Amino acid sequence: MKILFIRHGQTDWNIQERVQGSSDIPLNETGIKQAHAVKEMLKKHSFDEVIVSPLERARHTASIVCEGRDVEMIIDRRIAERDFGKYEGVSYRQDTEYYKKVWSLDMNNQLETVESYIAFYGRVVDFLEEIIKKHYGKTVLLVAHGGVSIAVAQYFKGAPENGDYRSYLLDNCEIAEYDETYIKKKL
């Protein structure tokens, strides 16, 4: 089994360093070009399943990557980006409360209106465990978000050595691959 994970292409909010979360922000021109570049990179790969976040930026990226392929895109809410509540749209560089606390695993350090990391991670793990059982032996393409890339990496790799989960964050249209080496540990 192989899982290929792609973070969606760039949006204007990525450039502006604004928290997107569950806000349905579209790809910008660069994001569309990035998706076409990934399509080229993956043209020799085949996918048995393509599972996508319901948010437009992920769906658009997936539709470009899968153009010309005979594969159905399955939408799954469990890999939607984390809901950042009142922090959506704010600058993640300038809002120090957000930047320091939003990825905290300390349940006493959770931000009001923000989906807790524990709850978010739980839904991503539920999704991963289901697809490993359901699609074992196949190649699965996932197209989702930066926060989801963190949770997926944590699931397969454990805690990062430096303790900073944001170090698992993929760039726009970056690809992570999880093969049998990672997946067999979870069976």
N, CA, C and O of each residue as an XYZ file, in Angstrom:
748
protein
N       0.845     -1.188      0.000
C       0.000      0.000      0.000
C       0.878      1.236      0.000
O       1.963      1.271      0.581
N       0.357      2.249     -0.680
C       1.050      3.532     -0.704
C       0.008      4.640     -0.562
O      -1.044      4.606     -1.202
N       0.314      5.610      0.275
C      -0.522      6.803      0.396
C       0.315      7.991     -0.050
O       1.381      8.260      0.504
N      -0.183      8.698     -1.060
C       0.429      9.956     -1.485
C      -0.450     11.083     -0.978
O      -1.658     11.095     -1.211
N       0.158     12.021     -0.288
C      -0.581     13.146      0.283
C      -0.093     14.423     -0.387
O       1.108     14.692     -0.424
N      -1.030     15.209     -0.917
C      -0.704     16.500     -1.516
C      -1.440     17.584     -0.739
O      -2.647     17.501     -0.514
N      -0.686     18.604     -0.334
C      -1.344     19.798      0.209
C      -1.817     20.622     -0.986
O      -1.144     20.666     -2.016
N      -2.960     21.266     -0.855
C      -3.538     22.082     -1.930
C      -2.560     23.163     -2.413
O      -1.592     23.500     -1.732
N      -2.841     23.688     -3.597
C      -2.048     24.780     -4.157
C      -2.250     26.082     -3.408
O      -3.112     26.202     -2.537
N      -1.440     27.040     -3.770
C      -1.423     28.339     -3.088
C      -2.734     29.118     -3.245
O      -3.400     29.047     -4.279
N      -3.081     29.856     -2.200
C      -4.225     30.774     -2.214
C      -3.696     32.174     -1.881
O      -2.553     32.331     -1.451
N      -4.535     33.171     -2.083
C      -4.130     34.527     -1.701
C      -3.876     34.619     -0.202
O      -2.987     35.353      0.229
N      -4.642     33.886      0.593
C      -4.431     33.929      2.044
C      -3.099     33.295      2.444
O      -2.511     33.686      3.453
N      -2.613     32.320      1.667
C      -1.276     31.787      1.940
C      -0.235     32.896      1.791
O       0.646     33.043      2.638
N      -0.338     33.667      0.724
C       0.611     34.755      0.483
C       0.519     35.806      1.589
O       1.534     36.337      2.040
N      -0.693     36.096      2.014
C      -0.928     37.117      3.039
C      -0.681     36.591      4.452
O      -0.823     37.333      5.424
N      -0.310     35.309      4.570
C      -0.051     34.663      5.861
C      -1.247     34.777      6.807
O      -1.112     35.073      7.994
N      -2.429     34.529      6.225
C      -3.668     34.559      6.998
C      -4.124     33.138      7.279
O      -3.943     32.244      6.453
N      -4.712     32.935      8.439
C      -5.230     31.632      8.843
C      -6.445     31.307      7.977
O      -7.400     32.083      7.929
N      -6.412     30.149      7.284
C      -7.523     29.769      6.410
C      -8.501     28.836      7.109
O      -9.704     29.095      7.132
N      -7.990     27.761      7.675
C      -8.853     26.818      8.363
C     -10.019     26.370      7.514
O      -9.842     25.943      6.373
N     -11.219     26.468      8.075
C     -12.412     25.999      7.379
C     -12.983     27.033      6.412
O     -13.990     26.770      5.754
N     -12.346     28.217      6.317
C     -12.774     29.215      5.327
C     -12.513     28.646      3.936
O     -11.452     28.075      3.683
N     -13.472     28.800      3.046
C     -13.380     28.170      1.723
C     -12.738     29.125      0.719
O     -13.424     29.743     -0.096
N     -11.424     29.234      0.790
C     -10.653     30.159     -0.032
C     -10.185     29.438     -1.300
O      -9.655     28.331     -1.212
N     -10.375     30.052     -2.491
C      -9.984     29.388     -3.740
C      -8.477     29.478     -4.010
O      -7.765     30.279     -3.404
N      -8.024     28.646     -4.922
C      -6.648     28.736     -5.401
C      -6.451     30.057     -6.135
O      -7.382     30.587     -6.742
N      -5.234     30.580     -6.074
C      -4.904     31.720     -6.919
C      -4.205     31.198     -8.177
O      -4.094     29.986     -8.366
N      -3.742     32.091     -9.021
C      -3.111     31.687    -10.277
C      -1.877     30.807    -10.037
O      -1.663     29.820    -10.740
N      -1.081     31.174     -9.049
C       0.101     30.372     -8.715
C      -0.311     28.982     -8.250
O       0.314     27.991     -8.628
N      -1.353     28.901     -7.437
C      -1.841     27.603     -6.954
C      -2.293     26.695     -8.077
O      -2.075     25.484     -8.032
N      -2.926     27.280     -9.090
C      -3.361     26.505    -10.254
C      -2.133     25.989    -11.009
O      -2.109     24.835    -11.435
N      -1.130     26.827    -11.174
C       0.106     26.401    -11.846
C       0.806     25.305    -11.041
O       1.330     24.351    -11.615
N       0.813     25.441     -9.721
C       1.426     24.418     -8.868
C       0.727     23.074     -9.054
O       1.380     22.034     -9.138
N      -0.601     23.100     -9.117
C      -1.364     21.858     -9.292
C      -1.036     21.208    -10.643
O      -0.922     19.986    -10.732
N      -0.886     22.019    -11.685
C      -0.512     21.472    -12.993
C       0.900     20.875    -12.940
O       1.163     19.855    -13.578
N       1.797     21.495    -12.196
C       3.162     20.960    -12.055
C       3.141     19.613    -11.331
O       3.874     18.697    -11.704
N       2.304     19.489    -10.299
C       2.180     18.212     -9.580
C       1.569     17.156    -10.495
O       1.979     15.996    -10.474
N       0.599     17.556    -11.289
C       0.002     16.623    -12.255
C       1.092     16.029    -13.139
O       1.108     14.821    -13.376
N       2.002     16.866    -13.626
C       3.113     16.394    -14.462
C       4.029     15.459    -13.682
O       4.445     14.420    -14.196
N       4.341     15.821    -12.454
C       5.226     14.998    -11.624
C       4.642     13.615    -11.373
O       5.381     12.637    -11.266
N       3.323     13.531    -11.280
C       2.659     12.269    -10.931
C       2.073     11.532    -12.136
O       1.332     10.565    -11.963
N       2.394     11.976    -13.346
C       1.741     11.377    -14.517
C       2.046      9.889    -14.686
O       1.264      9.174    -15.313
N       3.155      9.412    -14.147
C       3.478      7.981    -14.263
C       2.915      7.163    -13.107
O       3.040      5.939    -13.097
N       2.300      7.827    -12.138
C       1.684      7.121    -11.008
C       0.225      6.821    -11.341
O      -0.446      7.596    -12.022
N      -0.241      5.697    -10.854
C      -1.673      5.407    -10.960
C      -2.251      5.393     -9.546
O      -1.557      5.080     -8.579
N      -3.508      5.733     -9.451
C      -4.191      5.789     -8.160
C      -5.420      4.908     -8.207
O      -6.207      4.963     -9.152
N      -5.574      4.096     -7.178
C      -6.781      3.282     -7.069
C      -7.923      4.089     -6.465
O      -9.092      3.897     -6.801
N      -7.557      4.992     -5.569
C      -8.555      5.837     -4.897
C      -7.995      7.249     -4.789
O      -6.795      7.434     -4.588
N      -8.871      8.248     -4.926
C      -8.514      9.646     -4.702
C      -9.524     10.189     -3.704
O     -10.725     10.228     -3.967
N      -9.009     10.609     -2.549
C      -9.885     11.103     -1.487
C      -9.473     12.537     -1.183
O      -8.291     12.839     -1.015
N     -10.476     13.417     -1.115
C     -10.235     14.853     -1.102
C     -11.053     15.536     -0.007
O     -12.170     15.127      0.308
N     -10.468     16.580      0.557
C     -11.196     17.458      1.474
C     -12.342     18.125      0.711
O     -12.248     18.319     -0.501
N     -13.430     18.478      1.416
C     -14.536     19.152      0.725
C     -14.267     20.619      0.402
O     -15.051     21.231     -0.324
N     -13.185     21.201      0.916
C     -12.921     22.622      0.675
C     -12.425     22.851     -0.751
O     -11.667     22.047     -1.292
N     -12.859     23.947     -1.346
C     -12.619     24.249     -2.759
C     -11.141     24.188     -3.141
O     -10.815     23.645     -4.197
N     -10.243     24.722     -2.323
C      -8.823     24.748     -2.702
C      -8.250     23.335     -2.863
O      -7.387     23.109     -3.711
N      -8.721     22.400     -2.063
C      -8.279     21.005     -2.179
C      -8.967     20.321     -3.365
O      -8.321     19.599     -4.124
N     -10.267     20.545     -3.525
C     -11.002     19.921     -4.641
C     -10.455     20.393     -5.984
O     -10.316     19.600     -6.915
N     -10.143     21.695     -6.083
C      -9.628     22.236     -7.346
C      -8.247     21.639     -7.645
O      -7.964     21.258     -8.781
N      -7.404     21.563     -6.632
C      -6.081     20.953     -6.807
C      -6.234     19.512     -7.293
O      -5.584     19.103     -8.255
N      -7.086     18.756     -6.633
C      -7.294     17.344     -7.004
C      -7.849     17.210     -8.415
O      -7.445     16.313     -9.155
N      -8.766     18.087     -8.795
C      -9.359     17.982    -10.137
C      -8.305     18.221    -11.220
O      -8.349     17.594    -12.278
N      -7.368     19.118    -10.958
C      -6.288     19.356    -11.922
C      -5.351     18.151    -11.966
O      -5.017     17.663    -13.046
N      -4.930     17.673    -10.801
C      -4.002     16.540    -10.729
C      -4.603     15.300    -11.394
O      -3.876     14.498    -11.980
N      -5.915     15.141    -11.307
C      -6.572     13.924    -11.830
C      -7.156     14.093    -13.227
O      -7.787     13.167    -13.737
N      -6.963     15.251    -13.860
C      -7.459     15.451    -15.223
C      -6.970     14.333    -16.136
O      -5.789     13.984    -16.138
N      -7.895     13.778    -16.910
C      -7.535     12.744    -17.871
C      -7.395     11.352    -17.272
O      -7.055     10.407    -17.983
N      -7.648     11.216    -15.991
C      -7.569      9.899    -15.337
C      -8.984      9.366    -15.126
O      -9.923     10.127    -14.893
N      -9.111      8.079    -15.210
C     -10.407      7.450    -14.979
C     -10.492      7.048    -13.508
O     -10.423      5.868    -13.162
N     -10.641      8.054    -12.657
C     -10.717      7.805    -11.218
C     -11.703      8.800    -10.596
O     -11.704      9.989    -10.917
N     -12.521      8.286     -9.718
C     -13.515      9.113     -9.041
C     -12.877      9.783     -7.821
O     -12.121      9.151     -7.084
N     -13.185     11.058     -7.616
C     -12.728     11.763     -6.420
C     -13.782     11.605     -5.330
O     -14.942     11.974     -5.514
N     -13.372     11.060     -4.215
C     -14.267     10.874     -3.076
C     -14.022     12.002     -2.091
O     -12.883     12.249     -1.694
N     -15.080     12.684     -1.695
C     -14.980     13.782     -0.726
C     -15.158     13.199      0.669
O     -16.078     12.419      0.915
N     -14.266     13.586      1.582
C     -14.378     13.117      2.969
C     -14.111     14.290      3.922
O     -13.023     14.865      3.939
N     -15.121     14.622      4.699
C     -15.040     15.761      5.625
C     -13.970     15.580      6.703
O     -13.497     16.563      7.272
N     -13.588     14.348      6.985
C     -12.611     14.118      8.045
C     -11.229     14.664      7.699
O     -10.392     14.829      8.587
N     -10.979     14.946      6.414
C      -9.692     15.544      6.065
C      -9.838     17.012      5.653
O      -8.972     17.569      4.979
N     -10.953     17.628      6.070
C     -11.080     19.081      5.934
C     -10.096     19.725      6.910
O      -9.718     19.124      7.916
N      -9.696     20.934      6.602
C      -8.770     21.630      7.491
C      -9.422     21.886      8.843
O     -10.647     21.946      8.956
N      -8.613     22.030      9.831
C      -9.043     22.322     11.194
C      -9.802     23.646     11.227
O      -9.455     24.585     10.511
N     -10.832     23.715     12.059
C     -11.622     24.933     12.223
C     -10.918     25.820     13.248
O     -10.827     25.477     14.426
N     -10.423     26.964     12.778
C      -9.696     27.878     13.655
C     -10.573     28.983     14.224
O     -10.066     29.945     14.800
N     -11.880     28.851     14.067
C     -12.832     29.756     14.711
C     -12.536     31.227     14.470
O     -12.346     31.654     13.331
N     -12.497     31.998     15.550
C     -12.338     33.460     15.453
C     -10.990     33.875     14.870
O     -10.794     35.049     14.555
N     -10.063     32.937     14.723
C      -8.739     33.274     14.193
C      -8.659     33.170     12.667
O      -7.647     33.545     12.075
N      -9.700     32.673     12.040
C      -9.665     32.567     10.584
C      -9.648     33.966      9.974
O     -10.442     34.835     10.334
N      -8.726     34.151      9.050
C      -8.567     35.448      8.394
C      -7.519     36.340      9.041
O      -7.104     37.330      8.440
N      -7.083     36.013     10.249
C      -6.071     36.854     10.919
C      -4.666     36.437     10.477
O      -4.462     35.332      9.974
N      -3.723     37.324     10.670
C      -2.326     37.030     10.344
C      -1.758     36.086     11.392
O      -1.748     36.415     12.578
N      -1.289     34.927     10.976
C      -0.732     33.996     11.954
C       0.645     34.428     12.422
O       1.138     33.901     13.419
N       1.269     35.342     11.755
C       2.567     35.869     12.211
C       2.383     36.969     13.258
O       3.204     37.119     14.163
N       1.304     37.732     13.127
C       1.109     38.882     14.008
C       0.320     38.562     15.268
O       0.503     39.226     16.289
N      -0.554     37.563     15.223
C      -1.361     37.235     16.392
C      -0.587     36.237     17.251
O      -0.598     35.037     16.981
N       0.077     36.735     18.277
C       0.954     35.880     19.087
C       0.172     34.841     19.880
O       0.678     33.741     20.101
N      -1.044     35.155     20.313
C      -1.840     34.157     21.041
C      -2.114     32.964     20.140
O      -1.938     31.815     20.544
N      -2.542     33.243     18.925
C      -2.796     32.173     17.964
C      -1.516     31.375     17.726
O      -1.509     30.150     17.846
N      -0.438     32.073     17.389
C       0.799     31.401     16.986
C       1.364     30.508     18.089
O       1.899     29.437     17.802
N       1.251     30.931     19.332
C       1.822     30.163     20.441
C       0.942     29.001     20.892
O       1.455     27.981     21.350
N      -0.356     29.143     20.769
C      -1.247     28.175     21.397
C      -1.991     27.231     20.459
O      -2.420     26.163     20.898
N      -2.159     27.580     19.194
C      -3.076     26.825     18.349
C      -2.624     25.387     18.100
O      -3.467     24.510     17.914
N      -1.323     25.125     18.092
C      -0.849     23.759     17.868
C      -0.446     23.085     19.164
O       0.210     22.043     19.149
N      -0.834     23.673     20.284
C      -0.505     23.096     21.584
C      -1.293     21.808     21.815
O      -2.471     21.717     21.471
N      -0.629     20.822     22.399
C      -1.310     19.579     22.756
C      -1.792     19.614     24.204
O      -2.397     18.656     24.686
N      -1.525     20.712     24.887
C      -1.940     20.896     26.277
C      -3.423     21.281     26.298
O      -3.796     22.357     25.831
N      -4.253     20.407     26.835
C      -5.701     20.663     26.843
C      -6.056     21.899     27.673
O      -7.138     22.461     27.503
N      -5.174     22.324     28.557
C      -5.420     23.540     29.333
C      -5.006     24.787     28.566
O      -5.205     25.905     29.041
N      -4.446     24.606     27.410
C      -3.920     25.710     26.628
C      -4.681     25.862     25.312
O      -4.128     26.367     24.335
N      -5.943     25.430     25.276
C      -6.736     25.495     24.054
C      -7.354     26.873     23.885
O      -7.674     27.545     24.866
N      -7.517     27.284     22.649
C      -8.089     28.587     22.334
C      -9.587     28.475     22.111
O     -10.071     27.550     21.458
N     -10.301     29.425     22.662
C     -11.760     29.469     22.530
C     -12.143     29.565     21.049
O     -11.514     30.313     20.300
N     -13.132     28.842     20.631
C     -13.708     28.740     19.287
C     -12.857     27.930     18.311
O     -13.282     27.709     17.177
N     -11.679     27.484     18.714
C     -10.802     26.715     17.830
C     -11.005     25.219     18.095
O     -11.009     24.785     19.247
N     -11.173     24.440     17.034
C     -11.233     22.987     17.172
C      -9.934     22.526     17.832
O      -8.850     22.814     17.324
N     -10.027     21.833     18.929
C      -8.812     21.412     19.640
C      -7.979     20.501     18.754
O      -8.507     19.781     17.906
N      -6.680     20.544     18.962
C      -5.814     19.673     18.168
C      -6.142     18.216     18.441
O      -6.087     17.388     17.532
N      -6.483     17.894     19.680
C      -6.807     16.509     20.040
C      -8.023     16.022     19.240
O      -8.010     14.910     18.714
N      -9.070     16.848     19.148
C     -10.267     16.468     18.383
C      -9.946     16.375     16.887
O     -10.364     15.436     16.210
N      -9.214     17.340     16.394
C      -8.813     17.363     14.984
C      -7.988     16.122     14.646
O      -8.279     15.432     13.669
N      -6.973     15.840     15.441
C      -6.120     14.674     15.223
C      -6.950     13.389     15.272
O      -6.722     12.468     14.487
N      -7.900     13.331     16.184
C      -8.759     12.153     16.308
C      -9.536     11.863     15.037
O      -9.640     10.707     14.627
N     -10.084     12.898     14.403
C     -10.856     12.650     13.169
C      -9.944     12.253     12.014
O     -10.340     11.453     11.167
N      -8.722     12.802     11.965
C      -7.791     12.413     10.908
C      -7.340     10.961     11.110
O      -7.250     10.199     10.146
N      -7.058     10.581     12.356
C      -6.659      9.201     12.658
C      -7.789      8.234     12.308
O      -7.539      7.181     11.723
N      -9.016      8.576     12.654
C     -10.171      7.741     12.314
C     -10.212      7.513     10.799
O     -10.422      6.390     10.339
N     -10.012      8.572     10.041
C      -9.994      8.488      8.585
C      -8.871      7.568      8.104
O      -9.105      6.668      7.297
N      -7.641      7.796      8.605
C      -6.492      6.999      8.160
C      -6.662      5.520      8.470
O      -6.370      4.668      7.631
N      -7.130      5.217      9.663
C      -7.308      3.808     10.029
C      -8.346      3.131      9.144
O      -8.196      1.962      8.786
N      -9.389      3.857      8.796
C     -10.402      3.298      7.899
C      -9.843      3.053      6.501
O     -10.075      1.990      5.927
N      -9.111      4.018      5.943
C      -8.628      3.805      4.573
C      -7.537      2.736      4.510
O      -7.419      2.037      3.502
N      -6.742      2.598      5.565
C      -5.730      1.536      5.564
C      -6.410      0.171      5.534
O      -5.979     -0.721      4.804
N      -7.462      0.005      6.318
C      -8.189     -1.266      6.323
C      -8.937     -1.492      5.005
O      -8.902     -2.583      4.436
N      -9.604     -0.454      4.540
C     -10.474     -0.568      3.367
C      -9.690     -0.669      2.054
O     -10.127     -1.344      1.121
N      -8.553     -0.009      1.981
C      -7.821      0.091      0.717
C      -6.423     -0.521      0.792
O      -5.549     -0.173     -0.001
N      -6.216     -1.415      1.728
C      -4.883     -2.006      1.877
C      -4.462     -2.688      0.574
O      -5.255     -3.383     -0.061
N      -3.223     -2.481      0.195
C      -2.704     -3.052     -1.037
C      -2.892     -2.155     -2.248
O      -2.456     -2.504     -3.345
N      -3.532     -1.009     -2.072
C      -3.791     -0.082     -3.175
C      -2.941      1.179     -3.019
O      -2.277      1.383     -2.003
N      -2.982      2.010     -4.045
C      -2.355      3.327     -3.984
C      -3.467      4.358     -3.838
O      -4.379      4.434     -4.662
N      -3.375      5.143     -2.781
C      -4.409      6.126     -2.462
C      -3.801      7.522     -2.509
O      -2.758      7.775     -1.905
N      -4.455      8.417     -3.225
C      -4.054      9.819     -3.268
C      -4.977     10.606     -2.353
O      -6.200     10.526     -2.469
N      -4.384     11.366     -1.443
C      -5.138     12.259     -0.569
C      -4.772     13.696     -0.938
O      -3.595     14.013     -1.109
N      -5.766     14.555     -1.059
C      -5.517     15.976     -1.315
C      -6.241     16.749     -0.231
O      -7.468     16.714     -0.130
N      -5.455     17.449      0.579
C      -6.044     18.146      1.728
C      -5.221     19.394      2.062
O      -4.864     20.162      1.168
N      -4.927     19.590      3.324
C      -4.463     20.876      3.837
C      -3.203     20.745      4.691
O      -2.774     19.649      5.052
N      -2.634     21.903      4.995
C      -1.420     21.934      5.809
C      -1.602     21.318      7.177
O      -0.771     20.523      7.616
N      -2.671     21.672      7.854
C      -2.921     21.099      9.178
C      -3.105     19.596      9.117
O      -2.644     18.871      9.998
N      -3.779     19.127      8.074
C      -3.979     17.689      7.907
C      -2.638     17.015      7.640
O      -2.405     15.893      8.090
N      -1.748     17.700      6.903
C      -0.424     17.119      6.646
C       0.338     16.913      7.953
O       1.098     15.954      8.085
N       0.140     17.794      8.901
C       0.781     17.664     10.221
C       0.240     16.429     10.944
O       1.007     15.618     11.463
N      -1.080     16.296     10.971
C      -1.702     15.163     11.670
C      -1.338     13.830     11.021
O      -1.091     12.849     11.722
N      -1.303     13.785      9.695
C      -0.954     12.549      8.987
C       0.492     12.167      9.296
O       0.778     11.004      9.579
N       1.394     13.127      9.243
C       2.801     12.851      9.558
C       2.963     12.387     11.001
O       3.738     11.471     11.276
N       2.238     13.012     11.919
C       2.300     12.587     13.317
C       1.825     11.142     13.464
O       2.427     10.355     14.195
N       0.755     10.803     12.775
C       0.212      9.444     12.847
C       1.252      8.418     12.392
O       1.468      7.408     13.063
N       1.888      8.678     11.259
C       2.838      7.709     10.709
C       4.228      7.783     11.333
O       4.903      6.761     11.450
N       4.664      8.967     11.732
C       6.044      9.141     12.203
C       6.179      9.340     13.702
O       7.283      9.251     14.240
N       5.072      9.609     14.386
C       5.147      9.928     15.805
C       5.506     11.390     16.013
O       5.490     12.184     15.072
N       5.825     11.736     17.241
C       6.169     13.122     17.570
C       7.490     13.504     16.913
O       8.420     12.699     16.882
N       7.583     14.727     16.388
C       8.857     15.152     15.809
C       9.924     15.298     16.894
O       9.621     15.650     18.034
N      11.162     15.024     16.527
C      12.254     15.087     17.501
C      12.356     16.446     18.175
O      12.657     16.532     19.366
N      12.103     17.511     17.415
C      12.231     18.858     17.979
C      10.991     19.285     18.773
O      10.966     20.378     19.339
N       9.968     18.433     18.819
C       8.762     18.730     19.581
C       7.831     19.728     18.913
O       6.759     20.009     19.448
N       8.202     20.268     17.774
C       7.395     21.267     17.078
C       6.637     20.583     15.938
O       7.212     20.273     14.894
N       5.354     20.356     16.149
C       4.540     19.667     15.159
C       4.441     20.444     13.852
O       4.197     19.854     12.800
N       4.626     21.747     13.907
C       4.577     22.543     12.671
C       5.717     22.182     11.721
O       5.670     22.529     10.541
N       6.741     21.489     12.223
C       7.839     21.069     11.343
C       7.359     20.020     10.331
O       8.048     19.763      9.344
N       6.199     19.417     10.561
C       5.618     18.452      9.633
C       4.777     19.121      8.533
O       4.287     18.441      7.633
N       4.614     20.424      8.603
C       3.764     21.145      7.655
C       4.331     21.085      6.245
O       5.488     21.440      6.021
N       3.521     20.640      5.300
C       3.921     20.632      3.886
C       3.696     22.012      3.272
O       2.795     22.744      3.683
N       4.516     22.357      2.293
C       4.297     23.568      1.511
C       3.148     23.328      0.539
O       2.706     22.195      0.354
N       2.672     24.398     -0.075
C       1.607     24.255     -1.067
C       2.060     23.343     -2.202
O       3.130     23.531     -2.781
N       1.233     22.365     -2.503
C       1.445     21.349     -3.543
C       2.676     20.476     -3.296
O       3.173     19.835     -4.222
N       3.159     20.445     -2.087
C       4.220     19.496     -1.750
C       3.585     18.118     -1.561
O       2.437     18.006     -1.132
N       4.342     17.083     -1.885
C       3.847     15.708     -1.808
C       4.593     14.972     -0.701
O       5.816     15.061     -0.596
N       3.844     14.248      0.119
C       4.438     13.329      1.098
C       4.000     11.925      0.713
O       2.864     11.711      0.289
N       4.911     10.971      0.863
C       4.607      9.592      0.507
C       4.768      8.712      1.738
O       5.781      8.771      2.436
N       3.758      7.901      1.989
C       3.784      6.940      3.090
C       3.595      5.561      2.482
O       2.532      5.249      1.945
N       4.629      4.741      2.570
C       4.587      3.417      1.966
C       4.464      2.351      3.051
O       4.166      2.647      4.208
N       4.699      1.119      2.651
C       4.561     -0.018      3.574
C       5.402      0.144      4.841
O       5.014     -0.332      5.908
N       6.539      0.807      4.730
C       7.395      1.016      5.894
C       6.610      1.672      7.026
O       6.740      1.282      8.186
N       5.795      2.668      6.685
C       4.986      3.379      7.672
C       3.690      2.637      7.972
O       3.281      2.530      9.128
N       3.052      2.131      6.933
C       1.705      1.591      7.062
C       1.690      0.284      7.846
O       0.780      0.065      8.646
N       2.674     -0.590      7.639
C       2.695     -1.870      8.356
C       2.773     -1.678      9.870
O       2.287     -2.517     10.628
N       3.376     -0.589     10.309
C       3.472     -0.303     11.755
C       2.093     -0.043     12.358
O       1.904     -0.164     13.568
N       1.137      0.314     11.509
C      -0.200      0.672     11.984
C      -1.199     -0.473     11.915
O      -2.334     -0.328     12.370
N      -0.798     -1.611     11.353
C      -1.728     -2.742     11.216
C      -1.783     -3.578     12.485
O      -2.514     -4.566     12.542
